Amino acid sequence: MVTIAQERQAPDATAAPAPVSLRVAGRTLRPTAVFDTYWRFAAARQAVYEARLARRPQPWTSDPILAQHRFTNCYRAADRVSQVLIGEVSYRGPQAWEEVFFRTLLFKIFNKISTWHLLTDALGEVRWEAYDYRAYDQALSAAFARGERLYSAAYIVPPPHLGEDRKHRNHLRLLEMMMVSGAPERVLEAGSMRQAYEVLLGYPAIGPFLAYQYLIDLNYAAPMPFSEMDFVVPGPGARDGIRKCFGRSADGIEAEVIRYMADTQQEHFARLGLPFSGLRGRPLQLIDCQNLFCEVDKYARVAHPQIAGISGRSRIKQAYRSDPAPMTSWFPPKWGLNGTEPPETSSPAS
């Protein structure tokens, strides 16, 4: 199967071919066909997002893979869970940094909107100042007993071993540990994004992938000073996508490859004649390019089945299901992308 709808039509005469080779971190990389698919996918997926945001009627894409399967947005902050985090968690409630840190990590440990809502419904305002382990456990245990899923399936969150008999109880103990040991202050006072990441990495069951994801979420908040171009940690899905774009020659330099993609994005969109104006003018950041490698890994399972990744997966698990709820599109005010205050209710983009 060929790659994206644009490639199923007549070839674009203005599109230049992919470079035969490129230099990253002192290595010569030879892009596969998936390299150009990365850029075509980004442009097509962003166009779907913009069409949905403008409430245009379907179909939003002529690409059957995009139309039939679920893919996250190009910009991590535009996705449904991130929109709830930004609008309902980070910027709603007491803005003392200790409270923002507590709310953010509590939300992200479960990474599930319904779990956040069950806690706020049961407890009212979620505050570290008034935290009571028994009340939080009671709300979560009752939902678990009703058969409700507490954790998102988006990525694996391993349980810390802190003496409790249930995963959610151990995670509450982990959050307590972080708060009592001064994690909020140490993250905020870190001299670099990498140093802040290393603070989170020092806690039980928080590995490199989760530490980086949690840091990105904390960094949405107003007090956090870091740029999303400072630092990146490739996750397993991104490594799969990078392997498909460049083969084994990119093994071990995945972070440098992601930075190359962020630094050269305008060049490659222009080379392929692809319209891409970013997120209200904001270019793809390192975290977004990292996530795009994850999504292109999935897309390429159907579009380029002959090109192997690392995991060996051959199917896209999640089918696209239409969500009739209105989208929100509100971002950290420090980015300068908003014209309004946070929405009163959040039914964000998926």
C-alpha positions in Angstrom: 0.0 0.0 0.0 1.2 3.5 -0.7 1.4 6.2 1.9 -1.1 9.1 2.2 -4.1 10.3 0.1 -1.9 13.0 -1.5 0.3 10.2 -2.8 -2.6 8.2 -4.2 -3.4 11.1 -6.4 -1.3 12.5 -9.3 2.3 13.2 -8.0 2.9 16.8 -7.0 5.3 18.2 -9.6 6.6 20.8 -7.2 7.5 18.3 -4.5 11.2 17.6 -4.3 12.3 14.1 -3.5 13.5 13.1 0.0 17.2 13.6 0.6 19.2 10.5 -0.2 21.0 10.9 3.1 21.3 13.4 5.9 23.7 13.9 8.8 22.5 13.8 12.4 24.8 13.6 15.4 27.7 12.7 13.2 26.0 9.8 11.5 24.8 9.4 7.9 21.1 8.5 7.9 19.3 7.3 4.7 15.6 8.1 4.9 13.0 5.5 3.9 9.7 6.2 2.2 8.3 6.7 5.7 10.3 9.9 6.1 8.2 11.8 3.6 5.1 10.1 5.0 5.9 11.7 8.4 5.5 15.2 6.9 2.5 14.3 4.8 0.8 12.7 7.8 1.5 15.8 9.9 0.0 18.2 7.3 -3.0 15.9 6.8 -3.7 15.3 10.5 -3.4 19.0 11.3 -5.9 19.8 8.5 -8.4 17.3 10.1 -7.9 19.1 13.4 -8.5 22.5 11.8 -11.6 21.3 9.9 -13.1 19.9 13.1 -12.3 23.1 15.0 -14.0 25.1 12.3 -17.0 22.7 12.5 -16.8 21.8 8.8 -18.9 18.8 7.7 -17.3 15.5 7.2 -15.4 14.1 5.4 -12.4 15.9 6.8 -9.9 13.8 4.9 -9.8 11.7 1.7 -7.2 9.5 3.3 -8.8 6.1 4.2 -6.2 5.3 6.9 -6.8 8.7 8.7 -10.5 8.4 8.2 -10.8 4.8 9.7 -8.3 4.9 12.6 -7.7 7.0 15.6 -4.6 9.2 15.7 -3.7 11.9 18.2 -3.3 15.5 17.1 0.0 16.8 15.8 0.2 19.1 18.9 0.1 17.2 22.2 -1.5 20.2 23.9 -4.5 20.0 21.5 -5.5 16.5 22.5 -8.6 15.9 24.6 -6.8 14.8 27.8 -4.3 17.7 27.6 -7.1 20.2 27.0 -8.8 19.0 30.2 -5.6 19.2 32.1 -4.8 22.7 30.9 -8.3 24.2 31.2 -9.7 22.3 34.2 -6.7 21.3 36.2 -3.7 23.6 35.7 -5.5 26.9 35.3 -8.6 26.3 37.4 -8.3 26.2 41.2 -5.7 27.7 43.5 -2.6 28.8 41.6 -0.1 28.3 44.4 2.6 26.1 42.7 2.3 23.4 45.3 -1.4 23.0 44.6 -0.9 23.1 40.8 1.8 20.4 41.1 -0.5 18.2 43.3 -3.5 18.5 40.9 -1.4 17.9 37.8 0.3 14.8 39.1 -2.9 13.4 40.6 -4.6 13.9 37.2 -1.8 12.5 35.2 -1.1 9.4 37.3 -4.5 8.1 36.2 -4.5 10.1 32.9 -8.3 9.6 32.7 -10.8 12.4 32.6 -13.6 10.3 34.3 -11.3 9.5 37.2 -10.6 13.2 37.7 -14.3 14.0 37.6 -15.2 11.2 40.1 -12.6 12.7 42.5 -13.9 16.3 42.1 -17.5 15.1 42.4 -16.7 13.1 45.6 -14.3 15.6 47.2 -15.2 19.0 45.8 -12.1 21.1 45.2 -8.9 19.0 45.0 -6.3 20.5 47.3 -3.1 19.3 48.8 -3.7 21.6 51.8 -6.8 19.6 52.6 -5.6 16.2 51.4 -6.9 13.1 53.3 -5.7 9.8 52.0 -8.7 8.0 53.4 -11.2 10.2 51.5 -9.3 9.8 48.2 -8.9 6.1 48.6 -12.6 5.7 49.5 -13.7 7.5 46.3 -11.3 5.5 44.1 -12.0 2.2 45.8 -15.8 2.7 45.4 -15.4 3.3 41.7 -13.1 0.3 41.3 -15.7 -1.9 43.1 -18.3 -0.7 40.7 -16.2 -2.0 37.8 -15.0 1.4 36.6 -11.6 1.7 35.0 -9.4 4.1 36.9 -6.4 4.3 34.5 -6.2 5.3 30.9 -4.9 2.7 28.5 -2.9 5.3 26.6 0.4 4.2 28.2 1.4 1.8 31.0 1.7 3.4 34.4 3.5 0.8 36.6 2.6 0.7 40.3 5.1 1.7 42.9 5.6 -0.8 45.7 4.9 1.3 48.8 3.1 -1.2 51.0 -0.5 -0.9 49.8 -2.5 -3.7 48.2 -4.0 -1.8 45.3 -2.4 0.1 42.5 -4.3 3.3 43.1 -3.4 3.2 46.8 0.3 2.9 46.1 0.0 5.8 43.7 -1.6 8.0 46.3 1.3 7.1 48.6 3.7 8.0 45.8 2.1 11.4 45.4 2.2 12.0 49.1 5.9 11.1 49.1 6.6 13.5 46.3 4.8 16.4 48.0 6.3 15.8 51.5 9.9 15.4 50.1 9.8 18.7 48.3 9.4 17.6 44.7 7.3 20.7 43.7 10.0 23.1 44.8 12.9 21.1 43.4 11.2 20.8 40.0 10.4 24.6 39.9 13.8 25.6 41.0 15.7 23.3 38.6 18.2 25.1 36.4 17.1 23.2 33.2 14.4 21.0 31.9 16.7 18.1 32.1 17.4 18.7 35.8 13.6 19.0 36.5 13.2 15.7 34.6 15.8 14.1 36.8 13.9 15.1 40.0 10.9 13.2 38.8 13.0 10.3 37.6 14.2 9.8 41.1 10.9 8.6 42.5 9.7 5.0 42.5 8.1 3.6 39.4 8.6 6.8 37.4 10.8 5.8 34.5 12.2 7.9 31.7 9.1 8.0 29.6 6.7 8.9 32.4 9.1 11.4 33.9 9.2 13.3 30.6 5.5 13.1 30.1 4.8 14.4 33.6 7.3 17.2 33.1 5.6 18.3 29.9 2.3 18.4 31.8 3.7 20.4 34.7 5.4 22.7 32.2 2.0 23.9 30.9 1.5 25.7 34.2 2.2 29.4 34.5 5.2 29.2 36.9 7.2 26.7 34.9 9.9 28.5 32.8 11.0 25.9 30.3 10.6 25.8 26.5 9.3 22.7 24.9 12.4 23.0 22.6 14.7 22.5 25.6 14.8 18.7 26.0 13.2 15.5 24.7 13.0 11.8 25.8 12.0 9.4 23.0 9.3 6.9 24.1 9.0 3.4 22.7 6.5 4.4 20.0 8.7 7.2 18.8 11.7 4.8 18.6 9.6 2.5 16.4 8.7 5.4 14.1 12.3 6.6 13.9 13.4 3.0 13.0 10.8 3.0 10.2 12.0 6.4 8.9 15.8 5.8 9.1 16.5 2.1 9.8 18.9 0.9 12.4 21.4 3.6 11.7 19.4 6.0 14.0 19.5 3.6 17.0 20.9 5.4 20.0 20.5 9.0 18.6 16.7 9.2 18.6 16.7 12.4 20.6 19.0 14.1 18.1 16.7 12.8 15.2 13.7 14.4 16.9 15.5 17.7 17.2 16.5 17.5 13.5 12.8 17.1 12.6 11.8 20.1 14.7 14.6 22.2 13.4 14.0 21.4 9.7 10.2 21.2 9.6 9.7 24.3 7.5 12.2 23.0 4.9 10.5 19.7 4.5 6.9 21.1 4.4 8.1 23.5 1.7 10.0 20.8 -0.2 6.8 18.7 -0.4 4.5 21.6 -1.1 2.5 20.9 2.1 0.5 23.7 3.8 1.3 23.7 7.5 0.9 26.9 9.5 1.3 25.3 12.9 -0.9 25.8 15.9 -1.9 29.4 15.4 1.6 30.0 14.1 3.4 27.9 16.8 5.8 25.4 15.1 6.0 21.8 16.1 8.0 21.5 19.3 10.2 18.6 20.4 7.3 16.9 22.2 5.1 17.2 19.2 7.7 15.7 16.8 8.3 12.9 19.3 4.5 12.2 19.4 4.3 12.3 15.6 6.9 9.5 15.3 4.5 7.4 17.5 1.6 8.2 15.2 3.6 7.6 12.0 4.7 4.3 13.4 1.0 3.3 13.6 0.1 4.8 10.2 3.0 3.0 8.5 1.8 -0.4 9.7 -0.9 0.0 7.0 0.7 2.4 4.6 4.2 0.8 4.5 3.7 -2.8 5.9 7.0 -3.8 4.3 9.1 -1.4 6.4 9.8 -2.9 9.8 9.9 -1.1 13.1 11.1 -2.5 16.5 7.9 -3.9 18.0 6.8 -5.9 15.0 3.2 -4.7 15.4 1.2 -4.8 12.1 -2.2 -3.5 13.0 -3.7 -0.2 14.2 -5.7 -1.1 17.2 -8.0 1.9 17.7 -10.7 2.7 15.1 -11.9 6.2 14.7 -15.2 7.0 16.5 -16.9 10.3 16.0 -17.3 12.5 19.1 -20.2 14.9 18.9 -19.1 17.0 21.8 -17.8 20.5 20.9 -14.0 20.9 20.9 -12.0 23.3 23.1 -8.8 24.9 21.9 -7.3 26.8 24.8 -3.6 26.7 25.6 -1.2 27.8 28.3 -1.6 31.6 28.3 2.2 32.1 28.4 2.3 30.7 24.8 0.3 33.8 23.6 -2.2 31.7 21.5 -5.5 32.5 23.3 -8.0 35.3 23.0 -10.3 34.2 25.9 -10.3 32.8 29.4 -10.5 29.0 30.0 -13.8 27.4 28.9 -16.4 26.8 31.7 -16.7 23.2 30.6 -14.2 21.1 28.7 -15.2 18.7 25.9 -11.9 18.9 24.0 -10.5 17.6 20.8 -9.9 13.9 20.4 
